Amino acid sequence: MIGREKRMLLRHYLEQGVSKSALARQLGVSRDTIHRWIRDGALDRDLDAGVVQYGPRPAVTTKLDAFKPIIRLRLEAYPELSAVRLLEEIRAAGYDGGYTQLKEFVRSIRPVVAPQPVMRFETPPGRQAQIDFARFRFPWGVRYALLVVLGYSRLLWLRFYRRQDMRTLLVGLEEAFSYFGGVPRELLFDQMRAVITKDLRMEGGQLVRNAEFLRFAEHWGFTPRACRPYRAQTKGKVERPVRYVRGNLVYGRDFLNDGDLDHQRRLWLDHVANVRVHRTTNEKPQIRFERDERPVLQPLAARPYYSLVLESAPSDVAPISRPRQLVEVEKRPLTAYAQLAGGAL
């Protein structure tokens, strides 16, 4: 039987005046077949009668078929199992096929896990600040930005340092407190080793804090807190400013050296970052801070924290070698000293 597509082509070409011999060559049939179709009226049937229906493709047997029930059961129990992990498991059960067909099958049947909604956690004025380090590379070397963001007003403080250690953290926090004119009641950190030495909360244990940092916190009157592992979105108020610093302060600007970097950093904080309208609060951080947060911050400590554990920060400037100053001393003979002592030589 002549197919619908060939009937359409034959009618089209015959109407265009194409010869039957040329049609036979183009369609790959003999001229007698062309004449028979025309003689039997096959080309006169209504081409638009009925909708073309295509049958399903026959199922192709694959090596994976015998293992599909195992894969389905594993994904029902553990929806996030990777195809690589599943490959290891069915290989152990005797599968000797390829990875690609497994990956495509897993993609087609994997349950879609609805993402947990991220709840925005807002804190009252003076309650919390969030802390983080960010690494930057400049032509003269790597520098680490310490960022402190007040949770309520989103007022930002930052400074670049040569090192990312506890001494830097303590010095930087004291400067941030001075910039704010007070101390929030708690500071939220990521899993920062200078603050958290061990976090056993995922195993039912406790959070182990660095003893030296606890003494620093006691001196300044705040409570250190830590995000749970793999839940860094709870520290989003400082994660987003890290991207903001990269894109708005550092990217596309030229800095001559550390001094110029620090100068531009201070100008940027006071004239850009803290006076723009924040997209979450719809207010300028500086105005929100002065109105609601500054009055409720805890007072500054009477003096900076003095550590009995940490060594003094090494100077970044090499000491200047100066020549020794010579002091002129009056020279006297030994008889003069004898006379002074009441004796004689």
C-alpha positions in Angstrom: 0.0 0.0 0.0 1.2 3.5 -0.9 1.8 5.6 2.1 0.3 9.0 2.8 3.7 10.8 2.4 4.4 9.2 -1.0 0.9 10.0 -2.2 1.4 13.7 -1.3 4.8 13.8 -3.0 3.5 12.1 -6.2 0.6 14.4 -6.5 2.8 17.4 -5.9 5.4 16.4 -8.5 2.9 15.4 -11.1 1.1 18.7 -10.8 4.5 20.4 -11.3 5.0 18.4 -14.5 7.8 16.1 -13.3 8.1 13.0 -15.5 7.1 9.5 -14.2 10.6 8.3 -14.9 12.1 11.1 -12.7 9.6 10.3 -10.0 10.5 6.6 -10.0 14.1 7.5 -9.6 13.4 10.0 -6.8 11.1 7.7 -4.8 13.2 4.6 -5.4 10.5 2.6 -7.2 10.0 1.3 -10.7 8.1 3.1 -13.4 5.6 0.3 -13.5 4.8 0.9 -9.9 4.2 4.6 -10.6 1.8 3.7 -13.5 0.0 1.2 -11.3 -0.6 3.7 -8.6 -2.0 6.2 -11.1 -4.1 3.5 -12.8 -5.6 2.2 -9.5 -6.6 5.7 -8.4 -4.3 5.6 -5.3 -3.5 9.2 -5.9 -7.1 10.3 -6.0 -7.9 9.4 -2.4 -8.6 12.3 0.0 -5.3 13.1 1.5 -6.9 15.0 4.4 -9.4 12.3 5.5 -8.6 11.3 9.0 -5.7 12.2 11.3 -2.4 10.6 10.8 -1.7 8.3 13.7 1.7 6.8 14.5 2.0 3.7 16.6 4.3 3.6 19.6 7.8 2.6 19.0 8.6 -1.0 20.0 10.3 -1.3 23.3 14.0 -1.9 23.1 15.4 -4.3 25.6 18.4 -3.0 27.5 20.8 -4.4 30.1 19.3 -2.0 32.6 15.8 -3.4 32.5 16.4 -6.1 35.1 17.8 -3.6 37.6 15.1 -0.8 37.2 13.0 -2.1 40.2 16.1 -1.9 42.4 16.8 1.6 41.3 13.2 2.7 41.9 13.2 1.3 45.4 16.5 3.0 46.3 15.3 6.3 45.0 12.0 6.1 46.8 13.9 5.5 50.1 16.8 8.0 49.3 15.7 10.5 46.6 19.1 12.3 46.4 21.2 9.2 45.7 23.5 10.0 42.7 23.6 8.0 39.5 27.3 7.2 40.3 26.3 5.7 43.6 23.5 3.7 42.1 25.9 2.4 39.4 28.1 1.0 42.1 25.2 -0.7 43.8 23.7 -2.4 40.6 27.2 -3.3 39.4 27.6 -5.3 42.6 24.3 -6.9 41.7 25.5 -8.0 38.3 24.9 -5.0 36.0 27.5 -4.8 33.2 26.0 -2.0 31.1 27.0 1.6 30.7 26.6 4.7 32.8 24.8 6.9 30.3 21.6 4.9 30.1 21.5 4.6 33.9 21.9 8.4 34.2 19.1 9.1 31.8 16.8 6.6 33.5 17.5 8.1 37.0 16.9 11.6 35.6 13.5 10.5 34.3 12.2 8.9 37.5 14.0 10.7 40.3 11.4 12.2 42.7 11.4 16.0 42.7 12.1 17.1 46.3 10.5 20.5 47.0 13.1 22.9 48.3 12.6 24.0 51.9 11.5 27.6 52.0 14.1 29.9 53.3 12.6 31.9 56.2 14.0 35.4 56.5 15.1 35.7 60.1 15.0 39.3 61.3 16.5 40.4 64.6 15.5 43.4 66.8 17.8 46.4 67.1 21.1 45.8 68.9 20.6 42.0 69.1 22.9 40.5 66.5 25.8 41.1 64.2 27.1 38.6 61.6 30.8 38.1 60.9 32.7 36.6 58.0 36.1 36.7 56.2 36.5 37.0 52.4 39.6 36.4 50.4 40.8 39.0 47.8 43.8 39.1 45.5 45.4 42.4 44.7 48.5 43.0 42.5 50.7 43.2 45.6 49.3 40.2 47.4 46.3 38.4 49.0 44.3 40.3 51.5 41.5 39.1 53.8 38.4 41.3 54.3 36.8 41.0 57.7 33.1 42.0 57.4 30.7 42.8 60.3 27.1 43.5 59.5 24.5 44.6 62.1 21.5 42.4 61.7 18.8 45.0 62.1 20.0 48.1 60.3 22.4 46.3 57.9 25.1 48.8 58.8 28.4 47.4 57.4 31.9 47.6 58.6 34.9 46.0 56.9 38.7 46.2 56.7 41.4 44.4 54.8 44.1 42.5 56.6 47.2 40.5 55.7 46.2 37.5 57.7 43.1 35.5 58.6 43.8 34.5 62.2 42.5 35.1 65.7 44.7 38.1 66.3 43.2 39.7 63.2 39.7 38.8 64.3 40.1 40.3 67.8 41.7 43.5 66.5 39.1 43.8 63.7 36.1 43.3 66.0 37.3 45.9 68.4 37.6 48.4 65.5 34.1 47.5 64.3 32.7 48.0 67.8 34.4 51.5 67.9 32.9 52.2 64.4 29.4 51.3 65.7 29.9 53.1 69.0 28.6 50.0 70.9 28.5 46.2 71.0 25.6 44.0 69.9 24.4 41.3 72.4 25.4 38.4 70.1 27.8 37.7 67.2 26.9 35.0 64.6 29.8 33.2 62.9 30.2 30.5 60.4 32.4 27.4 61.3 35.4 29.8 61.9 38.2 27.9 63.6 39.2 31.0 65.6 35.8 30.8 67.3 34.6 27.2 67.0 37.1 24.4 67.6 34.6 21.6 67.3 30.9 21.3 66.4 29.3 18.1 67.5 25.7 19.3 67.2 24.9 17.1 64.1 25.9 14.1 66.2 23.9 15.1 69.2 26.8 16.7 71.0 27.7 20.2 71.9 29.4 23.2 70.4 33.0 23.6 71.6 34.2 27.2 71.5 37.7 28.5 71.6 38.6 29.4 75.2 40.6 32.5 74.2 37.7 33.9 72.2 35.3 33.2 75.0 37.5 35.4 77.2 37.4 38.1 74.5 33.6 37.8 74.3 33.3 38.1 78.1 35.5 41.2 78.1 33.2 42.9 75.5 29.9 41.5 76.8 28.6 39.6 73.8 27.6 36.0 73.2 29.3 34.1 70.3 27.0 31.9 68.3 27.7 29.6 65.3 25.6 28.6 62.3 24.9 24.9 62.0 26.9 23.1 59.4 25.5 23.3 55.9 23.1 26.0 56.9 25.1 29.1 55.9 21.9 30.7 54.6 21.2 31.6 58.3 24.2 34.0 57.9 22.8 35.6 54.7 23.0 39.1 56.0 26.8 38.9 55.7 27.1 36.5 52.8 25.3 38.9 50.4 27.5 41.9 51.5 30.6 39.8 50.5 29.3 39.7 47.0 28.4 43.4 47.2 32.0 44.2 48.3 33.4 42.2 45.4 31.2 43.8 42.8 30.8 47.4 44.1 34.1 48.2 45.9 36.8 46.0 44.5 35.8 45.1 40.9 36.7 47.8 38.4 38.7 49.9 40.8 42.5 50.5 40.9 44.3 50.5 44.2 47.9 51.6 44.6 48.8 49.8 47.8 47.4 48.9 51.2 47.2 52.5 52.2 45.1 53.4 49.2 42.9 50.4 49.6 42.2 51.4 53.2 41.5 55.0 52.2 39.0 53.9 49.5 37.5 51.4 51.8 36.6 54.1 54.4 35.2 56.4 51.8 33.1 53.6 50.3 31.6 52.6 53.6 30.6 56.2 54.5 29.5 57.5 51.1 28.2 54.4 49.3 27.5 51.2 51.2 25.9 52.6 54.3 23.9 55.4 52.7 22.3 53.5 49.8 18.7 52.2 50.1 18.9 48.6 51.2 16.7 46.3 49.1 15.4 44.3 52.1 14.7 47.1 54.6 13.9 49.8 51.9 15.9 52.2 54.1 19.4 53.5 54.3 21.4 51.5 56.8 22.9 54.6 58.3 19.5 56.2 59.0 18.0 53.0 60.3 21.1 52.6 62.6 21.0 56.1 64.0 17.3 56.0 64.6 16.7 52.5 66.1 20.0 50.7 66.7 22.7 52.9 68.1 20.7 53.8 71.3 20.3 50.1 72.2 23.8 48.8 71.6 25.8 47.8 74.7 28.4 50.3 75.8 32.0 49.9 74.7 34.5 48.2 77.1 36.6 50.6 79.2 39.8 49.3 77.5 40.9 47.0 74.7 41.2 43.3 75.3 44.7 42.2 76.3 45.5 38.6 75.5 47.9 36.6 77.7 47.9 33.8 75.1 48.3 35.4 71.7 51.6 36.8 70.7 51.8 40.5 69.7 51.0 41.0 66.1 54.2 41.1 64.0 54.9 44.5 62.4 54.4 44.6 58.7 57.2 47.2 58.4 60.8 46.1 58.8 62.6 47.9 61.6 64.8 50.8 60.4 68.5 50.2 61.2 70.1 53.3 62.6 73.8 53.8 63.4 74.7 53.8 67.1 75.2 57.2 68.6 78.7 57.7 70.1 78.8 59.5 73.5 81.8 61.6 74.2 83.3 60.6 77.6 85.9 62.7 79.4 89.1 60.8 79.8 91.2 61.3 83.0 94.5 59.7 84.2 94.3 56.9 86.8 95.9 59.3 89.4 92.8 61.5 89.3 90.6 58.5 90.1 92.9 57.5 93.0 92.8 61.0 94.5 89.0 60.9 94.3 89.0 57.5 96.1 91.3 59.0 98.9 94.4 57.1 98.0 97.4 57.6 95.9 99.3 55.5 93.5 
